Amino acid sequence: MKLSRKLAFSLRAASVLALGAALVTPGNTGLACFATKTPSSSLSVSSSGAVSVTGTSGSGTYTASGTDSDGFGDSGIWNLTLSVTSVTIKQVGADTAVTQVGKVFNGHIDVSGLHGSATYGQSTGAPALNISSSGAISAPASLAAGTYKATGTVTDTTAESATWSFTLKVLADKLAQLGPSIASTTTGRAFLARVRLSGSHGSVTFSQSSGAPQLKISSSGVLSAAGTLAAGTYTAKGSARDAFGDAGSWSFKLRVEATRILQAVPVAARTAFARAFTTQLVVSDWHGTVFYTESKGAPHLTVSSSGRVSAPVSLLPGIYRATGVVHDTLGDSGTWGFALTVIGQILVQAPPDAAKSPAGSAFKARLAVSGKHGKITYSQSSGAPHLKVSSSGVISAPATLTTGTYKATGTMRGASGAVGSWKFTLSVVKAAGADKLVQVAPTKATTAAGKAFTDQLQVSGTKGKVSFTQVTGAQAMTVSSTAKISAPTTLAAAT
């Protein structure tokens, strides 16, 4: 008898086929024996007709054929077709992750639909992102802030493959200022400090937005100020960024405190009478240019803005003091004082220091001093021109002085350097037996209404210039100091 059977199977790739049955050939008598004529690497048929498939078969169509026979001489052929369909591998789980700058990242690519072990390969993303053959993905701590992507393929033991992708977002840290953020210094001193920040990774670069040129910061964070800053408060601010993209801001306040200027010698001096005096004030702990101002002491002692002290030759013996303040261009300040002792003998005035003289008579006298001092030179400060004093001390008054009191003052100097002051009072009195001034004609006059009237008063017994004053009658007539009498044209006729 002729045996014949054609079988077809459809399996999923990578499935292990356990048919649990054998090839069956109708018409056989007794036990059939099978022999494979066309072998397949994925299909095998035993002599009893059991069909099996290997577990590593990939997708595709597999065929096998052979002969069969039984114990009674029956024989035939058999054919077997196996269709293996592909299985889809899919990436599962998170395909993105987030980490911070400065931290190592570790993760794993997970897929579904695998048969057997998976082997991962990477096509993009290295070296920022690296994946091992087992699917472990990693990133170093040296990544800067930003977004990093990687892609590749995954293949299982049945040669099935798929693609995978992964995105890692590295977040920047915020840089925070630790300190210092405030400091103080004194005028005349250069200042240096370093701004420190927390949360940085690697080197930090500083930039400045305000505060220059008084305060300057280098790219490495060194803050500096020159020693030429005036007293006051200075502020600066800016931003900072590290190589990993971390960023933050910084600020700094520097207070420059004024230095107290101290006076050095000289603070006092001595000089001889009748000599001009000059000296220079000296101070310490100043910066830049120094300026002096005087609050008291002038005009005996005068101090210039540069600190030059001077005194005139006219100072009498005694002690003269001056005080003031000093400041420099950086705002430093202080006080100064100076005392000058003028050494010399004091001349004392001797009589006469007063006299009387009759009106109408010229006066003359000589000033004198007590003791012997050689030649004395006199000078006058007040009283002229009524009283005049010559350099030799002769005091005089003209005969034209009216009755009254006249005073004069001045100084006197001896050849030995002695000095003193003098004063003199002259009383001009009415002369004994002096004539009384008597009015003479005209004492009256007549004029027509509507006409202006003028005339001149006259007196007898005068000596020198006469001055007239009016007591009454000013409404109708006026009398000048020279005795000129006048009346206006508007006077009505007398009744």
FITI-161121 format. One record per atom (N, C-alpha, C, O): x negated, y, z negated; residue in three letters. Coordinates in steps of 0.1 Angstrom, whole numbers, plus 5000, padded with zeros to 4 digits. Example, Ala and Ser with C-alpha at 12.3 -4.5 7.8 and 13.67 -1.06 7.14 Angstrom:
2
486849434922ala487749554922ala486849674922ala485849674915ala487249784929ser486349894929ser487150004921ser486650114920ser
***
This chain:
495
499149885000met500050005000met499150125000met498050124994met499550235007lys498850365008lys499250454997lys500450484996lys498350504988leu498750594978leu498350734982leu497350754988leu499150834978ser498850974982ser499551064972ser500751054969ser498851174967arg499451274957arg498651404958arg497451404958arg499351504960lys498751644960lys499351724948lys500551734947lys498451764940leu498751844927leu498351984928leu497252014934leu499152074922ala498752224921ala498952274907ala499952244901ala497952344902phe498052404888phe497852554889phe497052604897phe498452624880ser498152764879ser497852794864ser498652774856ser496652844862leu496152874848leu495753024847leu495453084857leu495653074835arg495053204832arg493553184830arg493053084825arg492753274835ala491353264834ala490953244820ala491453304810ala489853164818ala489253134805ala490153044796ala489753024785ala491252994801ser492052894793ser491452764794ser490952724805ser491452684784val491052544784val492252454787val493252454781val492052384798leu493152304803leu493152164796leu492152094797leu494152134789ala494352004783ala495651954789ala496751974783ala495551894800leu496751854807leu497551754799leu498851754800leu496951664792gly497651564784gly498351464793gly499251384789gly497951454806ala498651364816ala497651334826ala496551394828ala497951234833ala497051184844ala497651204857ala498851224859ala496851194867leu497351194881leu498251064882leu497850954878leu499351084889val500350964891val500450944906val500651034914val500350814910thr500450774924thr501550674925thr501450564920thr502650714931pro503750624933pro503350504942pro502550524952pro503950394940gly503750274949gly502550184944gly502350084950gly501950224934asn500850144930asn501350024921asn502450034915asn500649924921thr500949804913thr499849784903thr498649764907thr500149794891gly499149774881gly498449904878gly498850014882gly497249904872leu496550014868leu495850074880leu495150004888leu495950214881ala495350284893ala494050334888ala493850384877ala493050334897cys491750394894cys491550504903cys491750504915cys490950624897phe490750744905phe489250764906phe488450744897phe488950814918ala487550854921ala487550984927ala488351014937ala486651074923thr486551214929thr485651204940thr484451164940thr486251264952lys485451264964lys484851404966lys483651424970lys485651504963thr485251644964thr485151704950thr486151754945thr483951704945pro483851754931pro484051904930pro483751974939pro484451954918ser484552094915ser483852114902ser483952034893ser483152234901ser482452264889ser483352304878ser483052294866ser484652334881ser485552374871ser486652274868ser487252274858ser486852184878leu487852074876leu487151944875leu486151914882leu487651854867ser487151714867ser488351614865ser489251644857ser488251504871val489351404870val488651274866val487651224872val489151214855ser488651094850ser489150974859ser490050984867ser488550854857ser488950734864ser490350694861ser490950614869ser490850744850ser492250714846ser493250814852ser494450804850ser492650924858gly493451024864gly493751144855gly494551234859gly492951154843ala493151274835ala492451394841ala491251384844ala493151504842val492651624849val492251724837val492951744828val491051784838ser490551884828ser489851994836ser489351974847ser489852114829val489252234835val488352294824val488652294812val487152344828thr486252404818thr486752534813thr487552594819thr486352564801gly486852694795gly486152814799gly486552924795gly485152814808thr484452934812thr484752964826thr484053044832thr485752904832ser486152934845ser486653074847ser487553114839ser486153154856gly486653284859gly487853274868gly488353164871gly488353394871ser489553394880ser489253344894ser488053364898ser490153284900gly489953234914gly490753104916gly491553064907gly490553044928thr491152914931thr490152804931thr489152814938thr490452694925tyr489552584924tyr490252454929tyr491352434926tyr489552374938thr490152254944thr489252134941thr488052144939thr489852014941ala489151884939ala490051784947ala491251794948ala489351684952ser490051574959ser489251434956ser488151434952ser489951324959gly489351194957gly490251084962gly491151104969gly489850964958thr490650844962thr491150774950thr490650804939thr492150694951asp492650624940asp492950474946asp493250454957asp492950384936ser493250244940ser493750174928ser493450214917ser494450064930asp494949984919asp494349844920asp493549814928asp494749754911gly494149624910gly494649534920gly494149414921gly495649574928phe496149484938phe495749524952phe496249474962phe494749614953gly494249644966gly494949764972gly494549804983gly495849824965asp496449944970asp495450064969asp494750064959asp495450154978ser494550264978ser495150384984ser496150374992ser494550504982gly495050624988gly494150744984gly493050724979gly494550864987ile493750984985ile494551074976ile495851074975ile493851164969trp494551264961trp493851404963trp492651404966trp494651504961asn494151644962asn494651734950asn495851714946asn493851814945leu494251904934leu493752044936leu492652074940leu494752134934thr494452284936thr494752354923thr495852344917thr493752434917leu493952514905leu493752654907leu492652694912leu494752734905ser494652884906ser494452954892ser495352934884ser493353024890val493053084878val493253234880val492453294888val494153304873thr494353444874thr493553524864thr493153464853thr493153654867ser492253734859ser493053784846ser494253804847ser492253814836val492853864823val492354014822val491154034824val493154114818thr492754254817thr492154284803thr492754254793thr490954334803ile490254374791ile490554524789ile490454604798ile491054564777lys491354704774lys490654754761lys490454674752lys490254884762gln489654944750gln490754974740gln491755034744gln490554944728val491554974718val490855044706val489655064706val491755104698gly491155174687gly490755314691gly491055354703gly490255394682ala489855534685ala488755544695ala487755474694ala488955624705asp487855654715asp487255794713asp486455834721asp487655864702thr487055984698thr486655984683thr487255904675thr485756074679ala485356084665ala484856224662ala484456294672ala484756264650val484256394645val483256364634val483456284625val482156444635thr481156434625thr480556574623thr480856664630thr479756594612gln479156724609gln477656724614gln477056624615gln477256844617val475856864620val474956814609val475256834597val473856744613gly472956694603gly473256554597gly472556504588gly474356494602lys474756364597lys474656264608lys474956284619lys474156144604val474056034614val475455974616val476255964606val475755934628phe477155884631phe476955734636phe476155704644phe477855654630asn477955514635asn479355474637asn480255514629asn479655404648gly480955354651gly480955234659gly479855174661gly482055184664his482155064672his483155074683his484255134680his482855034695ile483855024706ile484554894705ile483954784705ile485854904704asp486754784703asp487554764715asp488154864720asp487654634720val488454604732val489254484729val489054404720val490354474737ser491254354736ser491154274749ser490654324759ser491654154749gly491654064761gly490453994764gly490253934775gly489453984754leu488253924756leu488353764755leu489253714748leu487553694762his487353554760his485953524759his485053544768his485653474747gly484253454744gly483653584739gly484353674734gly482353604739ser481653724734ser481653824745ser481653804757ser481553954740ala481554064749ala480054124749ala479354124739ala479754174761thr478454244763thr478754384768thr479454394778thr478154484761tyr478454624764tyr477254684772tyr476154654769tyr477554754782gly476554834789gly476954974790gly478055014790gly475955074790gln476155214790gln475655274803gln474555244807gln476455364808ser476055434821ser475855584819ser474955634826ser476455644809thr476255794807thr476255814792thr476755734784thr475755934788gly475855974774gly474555964766gly474456034755gly473655884770ala472355864762ala471455984765ala471556044776ala470656024756pro470355964743pro471156024732pro471055984720pro472056124735ala472856174724ala473756074718ala473856064705ala474455984726leu475255874721leu474555744727leu474255744739leu474355644718asn473755524722asn474655404718asn475155404707asn474855304727ile475655194724ile474855064726ile474055054735ile474954974716ser474254854717ser475054754725ser476254774729ser474454634728ser475154534736ser476354474729ser477254414735ser476354494716ser477454434708ser478554544706ser479554514700ser478454664711gly479454764710gly479354864699gly480154944697gly478254854692ala477954954681ala477455084687ala476455084694ala478255194684ile477855324690ile477255414679ile477855414668ile476255484682ser475555564672ser475055704678ser474855714690ser474955804669ala474355934672ala473455974661ala473755954649ala472356034665pro471356074654pro471856204647pro472756274652pro471156234636ala471556354628ala470956484634ala471356594630ala470156464645ser469556584651ser470456654662ser470056744668ser471656604664leu472556664674leu473056794669leu473456814658leu472956894679ala473457024676ala475057024677ala475556924682ala475657124672ala477057134673ala477557134687ala476957194696ala478557054690gly479057044704gly479856924706gly480056844697gly480256894719thr480956774722thr480156684731thr479556724741thr480056554727tyr479156464735tyr480056344739tyr480956294732tyr479856304752lys480656194758lys479756084763lys478556104767lys480255954762ala479455844768ala480455744774ala481655734770ala480055684785thr480855584792thr480055454795thr478755464795thr480755344799gly480055224803gly481055114806gly482255134808gly480554994806thr481354874809thr481154774798thr480154774791thr482154684797val482154574788val482554444796val483454444804val481754334794thr481954214802thr481954094792thr481154084783thr482954004794asp482953884785asp482353764792asp481753774802asp482353654785thr481653534790thr482353474802thr481753384808thr483553514805thr484253464818thr483953564829thr484653544840thr483053654827ala482753754838ala483853864840ala483753944849ala484853864831glu485853964831glu485154094826glu484454094816glu485554214832ser484854334827ser485954454828ser486954444834ser485554554820ala486354674820ala485454794816ala484354774812ala486054914817thr485255034813thr485655084799thr486755054795thr484755154793trp485055214780trp484455354781trp483555394789trp484955444772ser484555574770ser484655624756ser485455564748ser483855714752phe483855764738phe483455914738phe482455954745phe484055984729thr483856134728thr483556164713thr484356124704thr482356224710leu482056264697leu481956414696leu481156474703leu482656474686lys482656614684lys481756644671lys482156604661lys480656714673val479856754662val480156894658val479956984665val480656904645leu481057034640leu479957104633leu479157044626leu479857244635ala478757314629ala479157354615ala480357364611ala478157364606asp478357404592asp478257554592asp477657614600asp478857614582lys478857764580lys477657794571lys477557744560lys476757874576leu475557914568leu476058014557leu476758104560leu475557994545ala475958084534ala474658144528ala473658074526ala474758274525gln473558344519gln473458304504gln474358314497gln472258264501leu471958224487leu471458344479leu471958374468leu470458414484gly469858524477gly468458544481gly467858444487gly467858654479pro468558774472pro469358844482pro469158844494pro470358924477ser471159004485ser471059154480ser471659244486ser470359174469ile470159314464ile468859314457ile468359224451ile468159434458ala466859444451ala466659594449ala467359684455ala465659624441ser465259764439ser463759784439ser462959684437ser463259904443thr461859934443thr461760084440thr462760154439thr460560124440thr460260274437thr459660334450thr459060264458thr459760464450thr459260544462thr457760514463thr457060504453thr457260514475gly455860494477gly455360354478gly454260334480gly456260254476arg455960114477arg456560044488arg457860054490arg455859974496ala456359884506ala457159774500ala456759724489ala458159724506phe459059624501phe459159504510phe459259514522phe459059374505leu459159254512leu460059154505leu459959144493leu460959084512ala461758984506ala462158884517ala462158924529ala462558764514arg463058674524arg464458634521arg464858604509arg465258644531val466758614530val466858464531val466358404540val467558404521arg467658254521arg469158214523arg470058284519arg469358114531leu470658064535leu470857914531leu469857844532leu472057874528ser472257734526ser473057674538ser473657744545ser472957544539gly473757474550gly473057474563gly473657434573gly471757514564ser471057514576ser470357374579ser470157304570ser470157354592his469457234596his468357274606his468657334617his467157254602gly466057294611gly465757444609gly466257504599gly465057504618ser464657644617ser465857734619ser466757704627ser465957854612val466957954613val466458074620val465358124617val467258134629thr466858254636thr467858364631thr469058354631thr467258474626phe467958594621phe468058704631phe467058724638phe469158774632ser469358894640ser469958994631ser470658964622ser469759124635gln470159244627gln471159324635gln470959354646gln472259364628ser473259454635ser473259594629ser473659684637ser472759614617ser472759754612ser471659764601ser471159654596ser471259884598gly470259904587gly468859944591gly468159994583gly468559924604ala467259954609ala467260104613ala468360164616ala466160174612pro464760124609pro464360124595pro463260084591pro465260174586gln464860174571gln464660034566gln463660004559gln465559944569leu465359804566leu465259724578leu466159734587leu464259634579lys464159554591lys463959404587lys463359374577lys464559314595ile464459174592ile463859104605ile464159134616ile462859014602ser462258944613ser463158824617ser464158794610ser462858764628ser463658644632ser463558534623ser464458444623ser462558534614ser462458424604ser463058454591ser463058374582ser463658574589gly464358614577gly463558694567gly463958714556gly462358744571val461558834562val462058974563val462059034574val462659034552leu463159164552leu462059264547leu461359224537leu461859374553ser460859474549ser461259614550ser462159644558ser460659694541ala460959844541ala459559914539ala458759864531ala459360024546ala458160094545ala458060174532ala459060194525ala456860204527gly456660284515gly457060434517gly456860504507gly457460474528thr457860614531thr459260644529thr459760754532thr460060544524leu461560564522leu461760664511leu461160654500leu462660764513ala463060854502ala463960784492ala464560674495ala464060834480ala464960774470ala466360774475ala466860864482ala467060654473gly468360634478gly468760494479gly467860404475gly469860454485thr470360324487thr470460294501thr471060364509thr469860184506tyr469860144520tyr470460004521tyr470159914513tyr471259984531thr471959854534thr471559804548thr471359884557thr471659674549ala471359614562ala472259484563ala472459424553ala472659444575lys473359324577lys473159264591lys472659334599lys473559144592gly473359074605gly473858934605gly474658904596gly473458854614ser473858714615ser472658624616ser471558664618ser472958494614ala471858394614ala472358264621ala473558234620ala471558194628arg471958074635arg470757974635arg469558014637arg471057844633asp469957744634asp469957674647asp470857694656asp469057584649ala468857514662ala470057414664ala470157364675ala470857384654phe471957294656phe473357364658phe474357294658phe473257494659gly474557564661gly475257614649gly476257684650gly474657584637asp475257644624asp475057794624asp473957834628asp476057864620ala475958014620ala476558074607ala477358004600ala476158194604gly476658264593gly476158404593gly475558444602gly476558484583ser476158624582ser475358654569ser475358574560ser474658764569trp473758804558trp473958954556trp474259024565trp473658994544ser473659134540ser472659164529ser472359074522ser472159284529phe471159314519phe471259464515phe471559554523phe471059494502lys471159624497lys469859654489lys469459584480lys469159764493leu467859794487leu468059934480leu468360034487leu467759944467arg467860074460arg466360124458arg465660054451arg466060234463val464760304462val464960404451val465660504453val464260384440glu464360474428glu463160574429glu462060544432glu463560704425ala462560804425ala461560784414ala461860734403ala460260824417thr459260824407thr459160964400thr459361064407thr458860964387arg458761094380arg457361144382arg456361084380arg457361264388ile456061334390ile455561394377ile456261464369ile454261364374leu453661414361leu452661524364leu451861514373leu452661624355gln451661724357gln450261684351gln450261624340gln449261714358ala447861694353ala447261824350ala447861934352ala446061824345val445361954343val445062024356val444861964366val445162164355pro445262244343pro446662274339pro447562294348pro446862294326val448162334321val448062474314val448962534310val446762514312ala446462644306ala445162694310ala444262624315ala444962824309ala443662884313ala443463014305ala444463074299ala442263074305arg441963194299arg441263284309arg440463234317arg441463414309thr440863504318thr440563634311thr441263674301thr439663714316ala439263844310ala440263944315ala440763934326ala440564044307phe441364154311phe440764224323phe439564234325phe441664274331ala441364354343ala440764264354ala440064324363ala440964134354arg440464054364arg441663974370arg442563924363arg441663964384ala442663884390ala442463744387ala441263694386ala443463664386phe443363524382phe444163434393phe445263464397phe443463324397thr444163224405thr443663084401thr442563064396thr444562984402thr444262844400thr445262764408thr446262814413thr445062634407gln445962544415gln446562434405gln445862364398gln447862424405leu448562324397leu448262184404leu448162174416leu448162084395val447861944400val448861854394val449161864382val449461764402val450361664397val449961524402val449161514411val450561424396ser450261284400ser451561214403ser452661264400ser451461094409asp452661014412asp453661074422asp454861054422asp453061154432trp453861214442trp453661144455trp452661074457trp454561164465his454461094478his454861194489his455861274487his454061204499gly454361294510gly453861434507gly452761444502gly454661534509thr454361674506thr454961714493thr456161684490thr454261794485val454761844472val455161994473val454562074480val456362024467phe456862164467phe457062204453phe457662134444phe456662324449tyr456762384436tyr457762494436tyr457862574446tyr458662504426thr459462624424thr459362674410thr459062594401thr459462804408glu459262864395glu460562914389glu461362974396glu460862874377ser462062914370ser461863044361ser462863124360ser460763054355lys460463174347lys458963194346lys458163104349lys458563324343gly457163354342gly456763474352gly455763534349gly457563484363ala457263594372ala457763724366ala458663724359ala457063844369pro456063864379pro454663854373pro453663874380pro454563824360his453163824354his452363704360his451263724364his453063584360leu452463474367leu453363434378leu454563414376leu452863414390thr453563374402thr452963244407thr451763224408thr453863154411val453463024416val454063004430val455263024432val453262974440ser453662954453ser454262814455ser454162734446ser454862794466ser455462664469ser454462544470ser454762434468ser453162584472ser452162484472ser451462464459ser450562384457ser451962534448gly451362524435gly450262614431gly449562594422gly450062724439arg448962824437arg449462924426arg450462994428arg448762924415val449163014404val448263144405val447063134407val448863264404ser448163384404ser448663484394ser449863484391ser447763574390ala448163684380ala447463804384ala446263804389ala448063924384pro447464044388pro446464104378pro446364054366pro445664194382val444664254373val445264344363val444664384353val446564384365ser447264474356ser447764414343ser448264484335ser447564284341leu448064224329leu447364274317leu446064274317leu448064304307leu447364344294leu446964224287leu447464114289leu446064234277pro445764114269pro446964054262pro447864124258pro446963924262gly448163854256gly448263714263gly447463674271gly449363644260ile449663514265ile450863514274ile451863574270ile450663464286tyr451763464296tyr452063324300tyr451163244303tyr453363294301arg453763154304arg454663154316arg455363244319arg454563034323ala455463014335ala455862864335ala455062774331ala457062834339thr457562704340thr458362684353thr458662784360thr458562554357gly459362534369gly459462384372gly459162304363gly459862344384val459962204388val459162184400val458762274408val458862054402val458062014414val458761894420val459261804412val458861884433his459461774440his458761744453his458061834458his458861614458asp458161584470asp459261544481asp460461544478asp458761504492thr459561474503thr460361344502thr461261324510thr459961254492leu460661134490leu461761134479leu462261034475leu461961264473gly462961274463gly462361264449gly463161274439gly461061244447asp460461234434asp460461384428asp460361474436asp460561394415ser460661524409ser460061524395ser459861414389ser459761644390gly459161654376gly459061804373gly459561884380gly458561834361thr458461964356thr457062004354thr456161914353thr456762134355trp455362184352trp455462304343trp456462374342trp454362334336gly454262444328gly452862504328gly451862424329gly452662634326phe451362684326phe451262804317phe452262884316phe450162824309ala449962934300ala448663004303ala447662934304ala448663134305leu447463214308leu447263304296leu448063384293leu446063294290thr445663394280thr444763494285thr443663464291thr445163624285val444363734289val443663794277val444263844268val442263784278ile441463834267ile440963974269ile440564004280ile441164064259gly440664194260gly441064274247gly441964234240gly440364394244gln440664474233gln441764564236gln441964614247gln442664584226ile443764674227ile443464814223ile442964844212ile443664904233leu443565054230leu444765104223leu445865074227leu444565184212val445665234204val445665384207val444665454205val446865434210gln447065584213gln446965664200gln447465624190gln446165764201ala446065864190ala446865984193ala447266004205ala447166064183pro447866194186pro447166274196pro445866274196pro447866354204pro449266374204pro450066274212pro449566234223pro451266244208asp452166164216asp453466234218asp454466184224asp453566364213ala454766444214ala454366594213ala453366624206ala455166684219ala454866824218ala456066904221ala457066854227ala456067034217lys457167134221lys456567244229lys455367284228lys457367294238ser456867404247ser458067494250ser459167444252ser457867634249pro458867724252pro459267724267pro458367704275pro460567734270ala460967744284ala460267864290ala460067974284ala459967844303gly459267944311gly457767944309gly457068024316gly457267854301ser455767854300ser455267714305ser455867614302ser454067714311ala453467594316ala452867524304ala452467584294ala452867384304phe452367304293phe451167224297phe451167174308phe450267204288lys449067124291lys448567064278lys448467134268lys448166934278ala447566874266ala446766754271ala446766724283ala445966694262arg445166574265arg445466454257arg445566464245arg445666344263leu445966214256leu444666174250leu443566204255leu444866094239ala443666044232ala443865904227ala445065864226ala442765824224val442865694218val442065694205val441165774203val442465604196ser441665594184ser440465504186ser440465414194ser439365544179gly438165464180gly437365514193gly437765604200gly436165454194lys435365494205lys435265374215lys434965264212lys435565404228his435665304238his435065354251his435265294261his434265454251gly433665504263gly434765584271gly435665634266gly434465584284lys435365654293lys436765574294lys436765454296lys437865654293ile439165604294ile439765644307ile439765764310ile440365554314thr441165594326thr442565574324thr443065464319thr443365674327tyr444865674325tyr445565654338tyr445165704349tyr446665584337ser447665574349ser449065594343ser449365564332ser449865644352gln451265684348gln452265594355gln452165564367gln453265544348ser454265464353ser455665534354ser456465494362ser455865634345ser457165704345ser456965844340ser455965874334ser457965934343gly457966064338gly457666174348gly458066294346gly456966144359ala456766244370ala458066264377ala458866174379ala458166394383pro457166504384pro457266604372pro456466694372pro458166584363his458266684352his457066674343his456466784340his456566554340leu455366544333leu454366464342leu454766364347leu453166514343lys452166444351lys450866424342lys450466514335lys450266304344val449066264336val447966234347val448166164356val446866304345ser445666274354ser444966154349ser445166104338ser443966104357ser443265984353ser442366004341ser441965914334ser442066134338ser441266164326ser442166184314ser441566204303ser443466174315gly444366184303gly444966324301gly445566344291gly444766414310val445366554309val446866544313val447066504325val447766574304ile449166574307ile449666724308ile449266804300ile450466744319ser450866884322ser452266884326ser452866794331ser452967004324ala454367034328ala454367174333ala453767264328ala455167194344pro455267334350pro456167424341pro456867374333pro455967554344ala456767654336ala458267654341ala459067714334ala458567584351thr459967584356thr460867484349thr462067484353thr460367414340leu461267314333leu462267394324leu461967484317leu463467344325thr464567404317thr464467334303thr463767244301thr465167394294thr465267334280thr465767194281thr466667164289thr465067104273gly465466964273gly464266884268gly463266934265gly464466744269thr463466654265thr462966574277thr463766524285thr461666564278tyr461066504290tyr460066394285tyr459266424275tyr460066274291lys459266164286lys458466104297lys458866114309lys457266054294ala456365994304ala455665874297ala455365874285ala455365764305thr454665644299thr453665604310thr453665634321thr452765514304gly451665464313gly450765374306gly450965334294gly449665334312thr448565254306thr447265324306thr447065424313thr446365274298met445065324297met444065214296met444265114289met442865234302arg441865124303arg440565184299arg440165294304arg439765114291gly438465154287gly437365094296gly437664994303gly436265154296ala435165094304ala434664954299ala434164884307ala434964924287ser434564794281ser435664684284ser435464574280ser436664724291gly437764624294gly438964634284gly439864564287gly438864724274ala440064734265ala441164804273ala440964874282ala442364774268val443564824275val444564854265val444664804254val445464944269gly446564984260gly447565064268gly447465084280gly448665104261ser449665184267ser449865314260ser449465324248ser450365414267trp450565544261trp451965594264trp452565544274trp452465684256lys453765754259lys453665894254lys452865924245lys454465984259phe454466124255phe455866174257phe456466154267phe456266264247thr457566334248thr457366484247thr456666524237thr457866554256leu457766704256leu459166754255leu460066734262leu459366844244ser460566914242ser460467054247ser459667134241ser461167094257val461167234262val462367304254val463467274256val461967404247val462867474238val463067624243val462167674251val464067684238lys464267824242lys463167914235lys462867904224lys462567994244ala461468074239ala461968184229ala463068234230ala461168214219ala461468314209ala461568444215ala460768484223ala462668514212gly462868654218gly463268644232gly463068744239gly463768544237ala464068534252ala465268624255ala466168624246ala465368684266asp466368774270asp467668694273asp467568584278asp468768754270lys470068694274lys470368734288lys470268854292lys470868634296leu471168674310leu472468754310leu473468714303leu472468864317val473668964317val474068974331val473269004340val475468964333gln475968984346gln475969134350gln476269224342gln475569164362val475569294368val476569294379val477069194383val476769414385ala477769434396ala477269344408ala476069324410ala478369284415pro479769314413pro480369224403pro480069104401pro481369274396thr482169194387thr483669184392thr484369104386thr483969264402lys485269254408lys485269314422lys484269374426lys486369284430ala486369324444ala487769314449ala488669254443ala488069384460thr489369384466thr489269344481thr488269374487thr490269274485thr490269234499thr491669224504thr492669224496thr491869234517ala493169234523ala493669084524ala492968994526ala495069074523ala495668944524ala495368884538ala495468954548ala495068754538gly494868694551gly493468694556gly493068644567gly492568754548lys491168764552lys490368674542lys490568684530lys489268604547ala488368534538ala487468624531ala487168734536ala487168584518phe486368674510phe485168604505phe485268494500phe483968664506thr482668614500thr481968724494thr481968844498thr481168684483asp480368784477asp479268714469asp479368584469asp478368784462gln477268714455gln477168774441gln477168894439gln477268684431leu477168724417leu475668764414leu474768704420leu475468854405gln474168894401gln474068894386gln474968934379gln472868854380val472568854366val471168924364val470368914373val470968974352ser469669034349ser468968954338ser469668874331ser467668964336gly466968894326gly466568754330gly466268674321gly466668714343thr466268584347thr464768564348thr464068654350thr464368434346lys463068394348lys463068264356lys463468154352lys462668274368gly462768164377gly464168144383gly464968234384gly464368024388lys465567994394lys466767984385lys466667934374lys467968044389val469068044380val470167954387val470367954399val470867884378ser471867794383ser473167834377ser473267854364ser474267844385phe475567894380phe476567774380phe476467684388phe477467774370thr478467674369thr479867744367thr479867854361thr480967694372gln482267754371gln483067684361gln483067564360gln483767764353val484667704342val486167714346val486867614345val486567834351thr487967854355thr488067924368thr487067974373thr489367934373gly489568004385gly489367934398gly489467994409gly489167804398ala488767734410ala489967724420ala489667704432ala491167754415gln492267744424gln492267854434gln492667844445gln491767974430ala491768094439ala490368114444ala490168154456ala489368104435met487968134440met487068024435met487267964425met485968004443thr484967904439thr483667964439thr483268054447thr482767924429val481467984427val480467864429val480567764422val479467874438ser478467774440ser477367784429ser477367884422ser476567684429ser475467684419ser474467804422ser473667834413ser474467864434thr473667974437thr474368104435thr473768214439thr475568104429ala476368224426ala477068284438ala477468404437ala477168214449lys477968264460lys479468244457lys479868124454lys480268354457ile481668344453ile482468364466ile482168434475ile483568284467ser484368284480ser485768254476ser486168194466ser486668314485ala488168294484ala488668264498ala488168314508ala489668184499pro490268144512pro491268254517pro491668344510pro491568244530thr492468334536thr493968314532thr494768404535thr494168204525thr495568174522thr496068234509thr497268214505thr495268314502leu495668384490leu496668484492leu496568564502leu497768474484ala498768584486ala498368714479ala497468714471ala498968824483ala498668954477ala499068954463ala500068904459ala498169014454ala498469024440ala499569134438ala499569234444ala500369104428thr501469204424thr501069284412thr501769364407thr
***
